[in-house]
């Protein structure tokens, strides 16, 4: 009998806890769970952020200008009855102007604009140009011998500040004489980052043996934006016509031009003859 009692006592016994104690333990457990959940978002906020690589944004629309040198394009429209007189006066007095800054070239427009002259001036900086303009305004010879006589002969004046595109240099023609073509392209907004490569490919496809000679490619800084110009030299107007016909049958040129015209809004071509006093003849 005593042996049975001892074995029964070794078996697990059911423990009866007071109801209040059980409820108290349950309440504490619930509060601890809620506290743990509330602390979890705070731990996430305090966790140091993982290292991430931020993408570099392209804030410019094309190759950056590496030089301050710029070229001012000037176009004067002349009264039809004064065209010859204006060219004669300029030929006689241009030395008064070139004493202050460098003249690249001076042309009379033959096709693509009547009674017009086009000229290019080179400046090393905007401050240099400002000093030149101030000095000219104070030069009595320039003002009395040229400006006072030339201005009444004109109907309008226009100017544009341009830079050489990064892949172009200002070249001299292979020989004196010949004709010059200024081609102006109005491209779609977006800058060279959008159309620069296509424009370069189309332009350089023409700058090859058997075609014209590219003297310079320029893009506008002041004036109409997204505008680019190319200045070409040809032996004659007839040679230019032959080159034009040849380009239409050159698969290499046609492919480059077709890609470029996708970004083109308008185009203007002018055929010009150099004036006798032009440095580029």
C-alpha positions in Angstrom: 0.0 0.0 0.0 2.8 2.4 0.9 4.6 1.5 -2.4 1.5 2.4 -4.5 1.1 5.7 -2.7 4.8 6.6 -3.4 4.5 5.8 -7.1 1.4 7.9 -7.4 3.1 10.8 -5.7 5.8 10.6 -8.4 3.3 11.2 -11.2 2.8 14.9 -12.5 0.3 16.7 -10.4 -2.2 19.2 -11.7 -1.5 22.6 -10.2 -4.4 24.8 -9.5 -3.4 28.5 -9.6 -5.7 31.3 -8.2 -7.8 33.0 -10.9 -6.5 36.4 -10.0 -2.9 35.4 -10.5 -3.7 33.9 -14.0 -5.5 37.0 -15.1 -2.6 39.2 -13.8 -0.1 37.2 -15.8 -2.2 37.4 -19.0 -2.5 41.2 -18.6 1.3 41.6 -18.2 1.9 39.4 -21.3 -0.5 41.4 -23.4 1.1 44.7 -22.4 4.6 43.4 -23.2 3.4 42.3 -26.7 1.9 45.7 -27.4 5.1 47.5 -26.2 7.2 45.3 -28.5 5.1 46.1 -31.5 5.2 49.8 -30.8 9.0 49.8 -30.5 9.5 48.0 -33.8 8.8 51.1 -36.1 11.1 53.2 -34.0 13.9 50.7 -34.4 13.4 50.8 -38.2 13.6 54.6 -38.1 16.8 54.5 -36.0 18.4 51.9 -38.3 21.2 53.5 -40.3 20.3 53.8 -44.0 21.9 51.4 -46.4 24.5 52.9 -48.7 22.9 53.6 -52.1 24.4 55.0 -55.3 22.6 58.0 -56.5 22.4 58.3 -60.3 24.3 61.3 -61.8 21.9 63.7 -63.5 23.0 65.3 -66.9 22.3 69.0 -66.3 23.7 70.2 -69.6 22.5 69.9 -73.2 25.8 69.2 -74.9 29.5 69.4 -74.8 30.7 72.3 -72.6 32.5 75.3 -74.1 36.2 75.1 -73.4 37.2 78.5 -74.7 35.8 82.1 -74.2 36.5 83.0 -77.8 33.3 83.7 -79.7 32.3 84.9 -83.2 29.7 87.7 -83.8 27.7 87.2 -87.0 26.4 90.4 -88.4 23.9 90.8 -91.3 23.1 94.2 -92.7 20.2 94.8 -95.2 21.0 97.7 -97.5 18.6 100.0 -99.4 18.5 98.7 -103.0 19.6 102.0 -104.4 22.5 102.3 -102.0 24.0 98.8 -102.3 27.0 99.8 -104.4 27.6 103.0 -102.5 27.6 101.1 -99.2 30.1 98.6 -100.4 32.4 101.3 -101.8 32.3 103.3 -98.5 33.0 100.2 -96.4 35.9 99.2 -98.7 37.4 102.7 -98.1 36.8 102.9 -94.4 36.9 99.4 -93.0 40.5 100.0 -91.7 39.0 102.3 -89.1 37.0 99.3 -87.8 39.6 96.6 -88.0 42.0 98.7 -85.9 40.0 97.6 -82.9 39.1 93.9 -83.4 39.7 91.0 -85.8 37.5 90.7 -88.9 37.3 87.1 -90.1 35.4 87.6 -93.3 33.0 90.0 -95.1 30.7 88.8 -97.9 28.0 90.2 -100.2 25.0 87.8 -100.4 24.3 86.8 -104.0 21.6 84.1 -103.6 19.3 83.6 -100.6 19.0 87.3 -99.7 19.1 90.5 -101.8 21.1 93.6 -100.9 22.7 92.0 -97.9 26.2 91.8 -96.5 27.3 89.2 -93.9 30.4 89.5 -91.8 32.1 87.7 -88.9 34.1 89.3 -86.0 36.2 87.4 -83.5 36.4 88.3 -79.8 38.3 86.8 -77.0 35.7 87.7 -74.3 32.6 89.7 -73.8 34.6 92.3 -71.9 36.9 92.7 -74.9 33.9 93.3 -77.1 32.4 95.9 -74.7 35.7 97.8 -74.7 35.8 97.7 -78.5 32.3 99.1 -78.8 33.1 101.9 -76.3 36.3 102.8 -78.1 34.5 102.9 -81.5 31.8 105.2 -80.1 34.5 107.6 -79.0 36.5 107.5 -82.2 35.6 110.7 -84.2 37.0 109.3 -87.5 34.9 106.2 -87.3 31.7 108.0 -86.3 32.0 110.9 -88.8 33.6 109.2 -91.8 31.7 105.9 -91.7 28.8 105.5 -89.2 27.1 108.8 -90.0 27.2 108.0 -93.8 26.6 104.2 -93.6 23.6 104.1 -91.3 21.2 106.0 -93.6 22.0 103.4 -96.3 20.8 100.5 -94.2 17.2 99.2 -93.6 18.1 96.8 -90.8 20.9 95.2 -88.8 21.0 91.9 -87.0 23.7 90.1 -85.0 24.2 86.7 -83.4 26.8 85.4 -81.0 28.2 82.0 -81.9 30.8 79.5 -80.8 32.6 77.0 -82.9 31.2 73.5 -82.1 33.8 71.4 -80.2 34.6 69.2 -83.2 35.2 72.1 -85.6 38.1 74.4 -86.2 38.1 77.7 -88.2 39.8 76.8 -91.5 41.1 78.8 -94.4 39.9 78.1 -98.0 42.3 76.0 -100.2 42.8 79.1 -102.4 41.6 82.6 -103.0 38.5 83.2 -105.1 35.5 80.9 -105.3 32.2 81.2 -103.6 31.0 80.7 -100.0 27.8 79.1 -98.7 26.4 79.9 -95.3 23.9 77.1 -94.3 21.8 77.9 -91.2 19.9 75.1 -89.5 17.1 75.6 -86.9 17.1 72.4 -84.9 14.5 71.2 -82.5 14.7 72.3 -78.8 16.9 70.2 -76.6 20.4 71.2 -77.7 23.4 69.2 -78.9 22.6 66.5 -76.3 19.6 65.6 -78.5 20.7 66.3 -82.1 24.5 67.0 -81.9 25.7 63.5 -83.0 23.3 63.4 -85.9 24.2 66.9 -87.0 27.9 66.2 -86.8 27.5 63.0 -88.9 25.5 64.8 -91.6 28.0 67.7 -91.8 31.2 65.7 -91.9 29.7 63.4 -94.5 29.9 66.4 -96.9 33.4 67.4 -95.8 35.2 64.9 -97.9 37.2 64.8 -101.1 35.1 65.6 -104.1 32.8 67.8 -102.0 33.0 71.4 -100.6 35.4 72.5 -98.0 34.0 73.1 -94.5 35.5 76.2 -93.0 33.7 76.2 -89.7 30.6 74.9 -87.9 29.1 77.3 -85.3 26.2 77.1 -82.7 24.3 80.0 -81.4 24.6 81.5 -77.9 22.6 84.7 -78.4 19.9 85.0 -81.1 17.8 82.1 -82.0 18.8 79.1 -79.8 19.2 75.6 -81.1 20.6 77.1 -84.3 23.8 75.9 -86.0 25.6 77.3 -89.0 28.1 75.8 -91.4 30.4 77.9 -93.7 31.5 76.2 -96.9 33.9 77.1 -99.7 33.5 76.0 -103.4 35.5 76.7 -106.5 32.4 78.2 -108.2 28.6 78.2 -108.0 28.6 75.5 -110.7 30.9 73.3 -108.7 28.6 73.7 -105.8 25.6 72.6 -108.0 27.6 69.5 -109.1 28.4 68.6 -105.5 24.8 69.0 -104.6 23.7 66.5 -107.3 26.5 64.1 -106.3 25.3 64.1 -102.6 21.8 63.0 -103.7 23.3 59.8 -105.1 25.8 59.1 -102.3 24.4 56.4 -100.0 26.7 57.4 -97.2 25.7 61.1 -97.3 22.0 60.3 -97.8 21.9 58.0 -94.7 23.5 60.6 -92.5 21.3 63.4 -93.7 18.1 61.4 -93.3 19.0 60.8 -89.7 19.8 64.5 -89.1 16.6 65.8 -90.6 14.6 64.1 -87.9 15.7 66.9 -85.6 15.5 69.7 -88.2 12.8 72.4 -88.1 14.0 74.7 -90.9 17.1 75.5 -93.1 18.3 78.4 -95.0 21.1 78.5 -97.6 22.9 81.6 -98.8 25.6 81.8 -101.5 28.0 84.7 -101.0 31.0 86.4 -102.7 33.8 87.8 -100.6 34.3 91.5 -100.6 37.7 92.8 -101.8 38.7 93.8 -98.2 37.6 90.5 -96.7 40.5 88.6 -94.9 38.9 85.4 -96.2 38.8 85.7 -100.0 
